[in-house]
Amino acid sequence: MITVEEIKATVEKNRDEAVGFFQACLQTPSVTGGEAAMGKVMADFLDRQGFKPRVYEKEQGRPNVVAEWIGSKPGKRFVWNGHMDVFPPVAGDPGLYGPWSGKIVDGYIYGRGAVDMKGGVCAAVMATTLLKRMGFDPAGSVLMTWVSDEENTGNAGTKYLVQEGLIQGDFGLDPEPTDGRVLTRHCGGLNVTVTYRSETGHTSLPHPSVDALEKTVNAAQALIELGHRVSRIDPETGIWSKLSVTMMGSGNTVNMYPSEGHVVIDRRLVPGEKLEDAHKEIKQVLDDLKAAHSEADYSYEYEVMGEYPPLLVDDDEPIVRMLLDAYREVTGGETDTFSRPGASDASDIVEGAGVPMPNFAIADAYGECTFPNEKQPIADYLSNIEIYMTLLVKALS
């Protein structure tokens, strides 16, 4: 059995390569919708390591890179899943060194995705690579799935791979930033656009019925009231169940009745709440509004922009226990499981493929990932590699 001491020595010996790979990824722009260059960097690296990557695209130019390392003995399949896309740079503020610098200053590496989540993805790739070089022979296999589109609900990424049967396994890990704790529960949610239409006309004359803007405003008010009714904090997880109206739009000139209006809804769910029930409650409000205004046509179009189930992984799952043990053995300290708002592709994998998949990485998600100077300590990145290597040895020996 490979020891933690041997793992730490290997990571230190290959430190420059590990950091260089992280830099190369940070220097490759990959804002959601533009992941092609990052996919090539990832596929080329995996190919050089002998992993024979395959690229799958639901949408042209938006790669999902899949590779499997198969051992010589039968056993379980461990699944890595992480996203290559990142938030766009902050408008008007490029940060100290620019969003794609990969610059290292005072022990930190800077760049968009340093935390969310190229740091975790690169650590997982390096962990798998270094174990392979050390001669580790997994009992089973390691499946790597590095995807596009996570920040836009994953329809062209993880959801697509799950639907195609390309993500299957016994357990796995999503290396999203969790501040060094094991995330086993997070919120789910859905995003919907509701559109109303009407006749147009010049505002010097009365509208023949009800214009689209008035319908949209009435719908928004009814949905805001629904949000007040459903908003609650789940005492077990500390996660909010809530509905928010986040956008409205209508009209294109000052003196014409608008012919179209839309309202956008963000609905967050706690573990135990169902996506189908959330859709039903929204549609019920819209249908009640339609019935209450029978003198006008309150028909609406209902477009689901994206949805994702809540994450729920049992704290007693073997993958959770092994991860807690790996953290202890590498760091000498203790960590725990927790829940939070936000979401990850792991919930689609748990729900769609039945693979228990918590989130874990030593990185400060909410303190870094949306800010101009997103950065990660190099020491945390290297610790993640060590913990991931230790986890794989525990899972597949």
C-alpha positions in Angstrom: 0.0 0.0 0.0 1.3 3.4 -0.9 1.8 5.6 2.2 1.0 9.2 2.9 4.7 9.9 3.3 5.4 8.5 -0.2 2.5 10.6 -1.6 3.9 13.8 0.0 7.3 13.1 -1.3 6.0 12.5 -4.8 4.0 15.7 -4.8 7.0 17.7 -3.6 9.2 16.1 -6.3 6.6 17.1 -9.0 5.7 20.4 -7.5 6.9 22.5 -10.5 4.9 20.4 -13.0 1.8 20.5 -10.9 1.9 24.3 -10.5 2.8 24.7 -14.2 -0.3 22.8 -15.2 -2.4 24.9 -12.9 -0.9 28.0 -14.4 -1.5 26.9 -18.0 -5.2 26.3 -17.2 -5.6 29.6 -15.6 -4.0 31.3 -18.5 -6.6 29.7 -20.8 -9.8 31.8 -20.9 -12.9 29.6 -20.5 -15.9 31.7 -19.7 -19.1 29.7 -19.9 -19.9 29.2 -23.6 -16.3 29.5 -24.6 -14.7 26.4 -23.2 -13.0 25.1 -26.4 -9.5 26.2 -25.7 -9.6 24.9 -22.1 -10.9 21.6 -23.3 -7.9 21.3 -25.7 -5.4 22.0 -22.9 -7.1 19.4 -20.7 -7.3 16.7 -23.4 -3.7 17.3 -24.6 -2.4 16.9 -21.0 -4.4 13.7 -20.4 -3.2 12.3 -23.7 0.4 12.9 -22.8 -0.1 11.0 -19.6 -1.5 8.0 -21.5 -5.1 8.4 -20.4 -6.6 8.4 -24.0 -9.2 11.1 -23.5 -12.4 11.2 -25.5 -14.2 14.5 -26.2 -18.0 14.6 -26.3 -20.0 17.7 -27.4 -23.7 18.4 -27.2 -23.0 21.9 -28.6 -20.3 22.5 -31.0 -17.2 24.0 -29.5 -18.2 23.1 -25.9 -16.1 20.0 -25.0 -16.6 17.5 -22.3 -13.4 15.6 -21.7 -13.7 12.0 -20.5 -10.9 9.6 -19.7 -10.7 6.4 -17.7 -7.7 4.7 -16.0 -8.5 1.0 -15.7 -6.5 -1.2 -13.3 -5.5 -4.8 -13.8 -7.9 -6.1 -11.1 -11.7 -5.9 -10.9 -13.2 -3.5 -8.5 -15.1 -0.3 -8.1 -15.2 2.7 -10.4 -14.3 6.1 -8.8 -15.7 9.1 -10.7 -14.1 12.6 -10.8 -16.4 15.4 -12.1 -15.5 19.0 -12.4 -16.2 22.0 -14.6 -13.8 23.8 -16.9 -16.0 26.9 -17.4 -15.6 30.0 -15.2 -17.5 33.1 -14.4 -16.7 36.1 -16.7 -14.2 38.7 -15.4 -15.7 41.5 -13.3 -16.7 44.3 -15.7 -14.5 47.4 -15.3 -12.1 45.7 -12.9 -9.5 43.3 -14.3 -7.9 42.9 -10.9 -4.2 43.3 -10.0 -2.8 41.1 -12.7 -5.7 40.6 -15.2 -8.1 37.7 -15.1 -6.0 35.2 -17.1 -2.5 35.8 -15.6 -1.8 32.7 -13.6 0.7 34.9 -11.8 2.2 33.7 -8.5 2.7 36.4 -5.9 3.5 35.8 -2.1 2.5 32.1 -2.3 -0.8 32.7 -4.1 -1.7 31.9 -7.7 -4.1 34.4 -9.4 -6.6 34.0 -12.2 -10.3 33.4 -13.0 -11.0 29.9 -11.9 -8.2 29.6 -9.4 -10.8 28.7 -6.8 -14.0 27.9 -8.8 -12.8 25.5 -9.9 -9.7 25.0 -12.0 -7.8 24.5 -8.8 -9.8 21.5 -7.8 -9.9 20.1 -11.3 -6.1 20.5 -11.8 -5.5 18.9 -8.3 -7.6 15.9 -9.2 -5.9 15.4 -12.6 -2.5 15.7 -11.0 -3.5 13.3 -8.2 -4.5 10.7 -10.7 -1.5 11.3 -12.9 1.0 11.0 -10.1 -0.5 7.8 -8.7 -0.2 6.3 -12.1 3.5 7.2 -12.3 4.1 5.8 -8.9 2.9 2.4 -10.2 -0.4 2.3 -8.3 -2.6 -0.4 -9.8 -6.3 0.5 -9.0 -8.6 -2.3 -8.1 -11.2 -1.1 -10.5 -10.9 2.2 -12.4 -10.8 6.0 -12.2 -13.2 7.8 -14.5 -12.4 11.5 -15.1 -15.2 13.8 -16.5 -14.2 17.4 -17.0 -17.1 19.4 -18.4 -18.4 22.6 -19.9 -21.5 24.6 -19.0 -21.7 24.0 -15.2 -22.3 27.7 -14.4 -25.3 27.6 -16.7 -27.0 24.5 -15.1 -25.0 21.9 -17.1 -27.3 21.1 -20.0 -24.4 20.9 -22.4 -22.1 19.3 -19.8 -22.8 17.0 -17.0 -26.5 16.6 -17.6 -25.6 15.6 -21.2 -23.0 13.0 -20.1 -25.4 11.5 -17.6 -28.2 11.3 -20.2 -25.8 9.5 -22.6 -24.8 7.0 -19.9 -21.2 8.3 -19.9 -21.1 8.9 -16.2 -21.5 5.7 -14.2 -19.7 4.4 -11.1 -19.7 3.4 -7.5 -18.7 6.6 -5.8 -16.8 9.8 -6.6 -15.9 13.3 -5.8 -16.6 16.8 -7.2 -13.6 19.0 -6.3 -15.6 22.2 -5.9 -14.2 24.6 -3.3 -15.6 23.8 0.2 -13.0 25.5 2.5 -11.6 22.1 3.5 -14.9 20.6 4.7 -16.9 17.8 3.1 -20.1 19.1 1.4 -22.8 16.5 1.5 -25.9 18.6 1.1 -26.7 21.7 -1.0 -29.7 23.4 -2.5 -31.3 22.5 -5.8 -33.2 24.9 -8.0 -34.8 25.9 -11.2 -34.9 29.0 -13.4 -38.0 29.8 -15.5 -39.0 32.6 -17.9 -42.7 33.4 -18.1 -43.7 35.4 -21.2 -47.0 37.2 -21.8 -48.1 38.6 -25.2 -50.8 41.1 -26.3 -51.8 43.3 -29.2 -49.7 46.4 -29.6 -51.0 49.9 -30.5 -50.3 53.6 -30.1 -50.6 54.9 -26.5 -52.7 57.9 -27.7 -55.6 55.5 -27.8 -56.9 53.0 -25.1 -55.5 49.5 -25.3 -58.3 47.1 -26.6 -57.6 44.7 -23.7 -54.6 44.4 -21.4 -51.1 45.1 -22.7 -48.3 42.6 -22.1 -46.5 44.8 -19.6 -49.5 45.0 -17.3 -49.9 41.2 -17.4 -46.2 40.8 -16.6 -46.3 43.2 -13.7 -49.4 41.4 -12.2 -47.6 38.1 -12.7 -44.5 39.4 -11.0 -46.5 40.6 -8.0 -48.3 37.3 -7.7 -44.9 35.4 -7.9 -43.3 37.7 -5.3 -46.2 37.0 -2.9 -45.6 33.2 -3.6 -41.9 33.8 -2.7 -42.9 35.3 0.6 -45.1 32.2 1.4 -42.6 29.6 0.5 -39.4 31.3 1.9 -38.1 29.3 4.9 -34.8 28.0 6.2 -34.5 24.3 6.6 -33.4 23.7 10.3 -31.6 20.5 9.5 -29.3 21.8 6.8 -29.4 25.6 7.3 -30.3 26.0 3.6 -33.0 28.4 2.4 -36.0 27.3 0.3 -37.0 30.4 -1.5 -38.4 32.0 -4.7 -37.2 35.2 -6.2 -38.3 37.3 -9.2 -34.9 38.4 -10.5 -35.6 40.0 -13.9 -38.4 41.7 -15.9 -38.6 43.1 -19.3 -41.1 44.7 -21.7 -41.4 47.3 -24.4 -39.1 48.9 -26.9 -40.4 52.5 -27.4 -42.1 55.1 -25.2 -45.3 55.6 -27.1 -46.4 52.0 -28.0 -48.1 49.4 -25.9 -45.6 46.5 -25.6 -46.6 43.3 -27.3 -44.4 41.1 -25.1 -43.3 41.0 -21.5 -41.3 38.5 -19.5 -40.5 37.7 -15.9 -37.7 35.5 -14.7 -37.9 33.3 -11.6 -35.1 31.8 -9.5 -36.4 29.0 -7.2 -34.1 27.4 -4.7 -35.0 24.0 -3.1 -33.8 22.3 0.0 -33.1 18.5 0.1 -36.4 16.7 0.2 -38.2 19.2 -2.1 -38.9 18.1 -5.6 -38.4 20.0 -8.9 -41.8 18.9 -10.2 -43.6 20.2 -7.1 -41.9 23.6 -7.5 -43.0 23.8 -11.1 -46.6 23.0 -10.1 -46.7 25.7 -7.4 -45.5 28.3 -9.9 -47.9 27.3 -12.6 -50.8 27.3 -10.1 -50.1 30.9 -9.3 -50.1 31.8 -13.0 -53.2 29.8 -13.6 -55.0 31.4 -10.7 -54.0 34.8 -12.2 -55.5 33.8 -15.5 -58.7 32.7 -13.9 -59.0 35.9 -11.9 -58.7 38.0 -15.1 -61.1 36.1 -17.4 -61.9 39.3 -19.2 -58.5 39.3 -20.8 -56.2 36.7 -22.3 -53.6 35.9 -19.5 -52.3 32.9 -21.4 -48.5 32.5 -20.8 -45.5 30.7 -22.2 -43.4 28.8 -19.6 -39.8 28.2 -20.5 -37.5 26.2 -18.2 -34.1 27.8 -18.6 -32.4 25.2 -16.3 -32.9 23.0 -13.3 -30.8 21.0 -10.8 -31.9 18.8 -7.9 -30.7 19.3 -4.4 -27.6 17.4 -3.3 -28.0 14.8 -0.6 -25.2 12.3 0.2 -25.5 10.3 3.4 -22.7 11.1 5.9 -22.2 7.4 6.4 -21.4 6.7 2.7 -18.0 5.0 2.4 -16.8 7.9 0.1 -17.5 10.4 2.9 -15.8 8.3 5.6 -12.7 7.7 3.3 -12.4 11.4 2.5 -12.6 12.4 6.2 -9.9 9.8 6.9 -7.7 11.0 4.0 -7.9 14.6 5.3 -6.9 13.5 8.8 -3.9 11.5 7.5 -2.6 14.2 5.2 -3.1 17.3 7.4 -3.0 15.9 10.9 -6.3 17.7 11.6 -10.0 17.0 11.6 -12.7 18.2 9.3 -16.4 17.6 9.1 -19.5 17.4 6.8 -21.7 20.4 6.2 -24.4 21.9 4.0 -24.7 25.2 2.2 -26.6 27.2 -0.5 -25.3 27.2 -4.0 -25.2 24.1 -6.2 -22.9 21.8 -8.2 -23.1 19.2 -10.9 -22.7 16.5 -8.3 -26.4 16.6 -7.6 -27.2 15.7 -11.2 -24.8 12.7 -10.9 -26.3 11.6 -7.6 -29.9 11.9 -8.9 -29.3 10.7 -12.5 -26.6 8.0 -12.1 -26.9 7.0 -8.5 -23.2 7.8 -7.8 -22.6 9.2 -4.2 -20.6 12.3 -4.8 -19.8 14.9 -2.2 -17.9 18.1 -2.9 -14.4 18.8 -1.4 -11.5 21.1 -1.9 -9.4 23.3 0.4 -10.4 26.6 -1.2 -12.5 29.6 -0.1 -15.4 29.6 -2.4 -17.4 32.6 -1.2 -14.4 34.7 -0.3 -12.7 34.5 -3.7 -14.6 33.0 -6.7 -16.6 36.0 -8.0 -14.1 38.7 -7.2 -11.5 40.4 -9.5 -8.5 39.1 -7.6 -9.5 35.4 -7.4 -6.6 33.5 -6.0 -5.6 30.3 -4.2 -2.6 29.5 -2.0 -0.2 27.2 -3.7 0.1 25.3 -0.4 -3.7 24.5 -0.5 -3.5 23.3 -4.1 -0.7 20.9 -3.2 -2.5 19.7 -0.1 -5.5 18.9 -2.3 -3.4 16.8 -4.6 -2.1 14.8 -1.5 -5.6 14.3 -0.1 -7.0 13.2 -3.4 -4.2 10.8 -3.9 -4.7 9.3 -0.5 -8.5 9.1 -1.1 -7.9 7.1 -4.4 -5.5 4.7 -2.7 -8.1 4.1 0.1 -11.0 3.7 -2.4 -9.3 1.4 -5.0 -6.6 -0.7 -3.1 
